[in-house]
Amino acid sequence: MRSGPIYGTNAQGRLDHRVAYVLNEISNGNQITRASNIYKTFVHVEDLAVAITKLMMKEYRGILHVGPEQKESYYSFFKTLTNQQKDMMIPYEISEEEATHRAISLDTSFNTTKCQTLLPGVFRKVDSRWLNE
């Protein structure tokens, strides 16, 4: 089973460090810049736990890319997740040259079609509502 970046709260109710950092910066009135052309398949930790549990009950063998259907850029992920207006979230693009120089792959999102068939309805879309649960 392979997943993209995991977000959510741990057993003590603490946010993962990336989301906590962004929320802290925004609450302090600081603008945040995030890449709008680096794509990932972000996975909520609770959805990943459900997927693992359900997959254990199946006779599936092999690699399975898990997560929601849609990919997100870091910019769209944090903008949606934090429900922020444009003035707090500033997008920027990494050029092909910079990506090559820094050995950054611009799109490492997963094709989760097989996962959607095996585990329908398990993965949520990125949404700010879970922050208030």
C-alpha positions in Angstrom: 0.0 0.0 0.0 1.4 3.4 -1.0 0.0 6.8 0.1 0.8 10.4 -0.6 1.4 12.9 2.2 -0.8 12.2 5.3 -2.6 14.9 7.1 -4.9 15.0 10.2 -4.6 14.7 13.9 -2.7 12.2 16.0 -4.0 10.2 19.0 -3.4 13.2 21.2 -5.5 15.5 18.9 -2.5 17.4 17.6 -2.3 18.4 14.0 0.5 17.2 11.7 3.4 19.7 11.7 2.8 21.1 8.2 -0.8 22.0 8.7 -0.1 23.3 12.3 2.6 25.5 10.9 0.4 27.0 8.2 -2.5 27.6 10.6 -0.2 29.2 13.1 1.3 31.5 10.4 -2.2 32.5 9.2 -3.5 33.1 12.7 -0.5 35.4 13.2 -1.5 37.4 10.1 1.4 36.1 7.9 0.9 35.3 4.3 1.9 31.8 3.2 3.4 30.8 -0.2 2.9 27.3 -1.6 3.8 25.8 -4.9 0.8 25.7 -7.3 2.5 23.2 -9.7 3.8 20.5 -7.4 1.1 17.8 -7.2 0.5 15.1 -4.6 -2.3 12.8 -3.5 -3.0 14.0 0.1 -4.6 11.4 2.4 -6.4 12.0 5.7 -5.0 9.7 8.4 -8.4 8.4 9.4 -9.2 7.4 5.9 -5.8 5.6 5.6 -6.6 3.7 8.8 -10.0 2.7 7.4 -8.4 1.6 4.1 -5.9 -0.6 5.9 -8.6 -2.2 7.9 -10.8 -2.9 4.9 -7.9 -4.1 2.8 -6.9 -6.6 5.4 -10.3 -8.3 4.9 -9.8 -8.7 1.2 -7.5 -11.1 -0.6 -5.7 -8.4 -2.5 -2.0 -8.9 -3.3 0.3 -6.3 -4.8 0.9 -2.6 -4.7 -2.1 -0.4 -4.2 -1.9 3.4 -4.5 -4.4 4.7 -2.0 -6.1 8.1 -1.6 -8.8 10.2 -3.1 -9.5 10.4 -6.8 -8.2 14.0 -7.3 -4.6 15.3 -7.0 -3.9 18.6 -5.3 -1.1 21.1 -5.6 0.4 22.2 -2.3 -1.3 25.6 -2.9 -4.7 24.2 -3.5 -4.4 21.7 -0.6 -3.6 24.4 2.0 -5.9 27.0 0.5 -8.9 24.5 0.6 -7.9 22.9 3.9 -7.5 26.2 5.8 -10.4 27.8 4.0 -8.3 30.9 3.4 -8.8 33.8 1.1 -6.4 34.6 -1.7 -4.6 37.3 0.3 -3.3 34.8 2.8 -2.3 32.0 0.5 0.1 33.1 -2.3 0.7 30.6 -5.1 4.0 30.4 -6.9 5.3 28.1 -9.6 8.6 26.2 -9.7 10.2 26.4 -13.1 11.3 23.2 -14.9 14.9 24.4 -14.5 14.6 24.9 -10.8 12.8 21.6 -10.4 15.6 19.8 -12.3 18.3 21.6 -10.3 16.7 20.8 -7.0 15.7 17.2 -8.1 12.0 17.9 -7.5 9.4 15.9 -9.4 6.5 18.3 -10.1 3.8 15.6 -10.2 4.1 12.5 -7.9 0.4 12.1 -7.5 -1.0 8.6 -7.6 -3.5 7.0 -10.0 -6.0 5.7 -7.4 -8.5 4.1 -9.9 -7.8 0.6 -8.6 -8.2 1.8 -5.0 -11.5 3.5 -5.8 -12.8 0.2 -7.1 -11.5 -1.9 -4.2 -12.4 0.6 -1.4 -15.2 2.8 -2.7 -16.1 5.8 -0.7 -13.2 5.5 1.8 -11.3 8.7 0.9 -12.6 12.2 1.5 -11.8 15.2 -0.7 -9.6 17.8 0.9 -11.9 20.0 3.0 -11.6 22.4 5.9 -14.5 20.9 7.9 -12.4 18.1 9.5 -10.4 20.9 11.4 -13.6 21.7 13.3 -14.6 18.1 14.2 
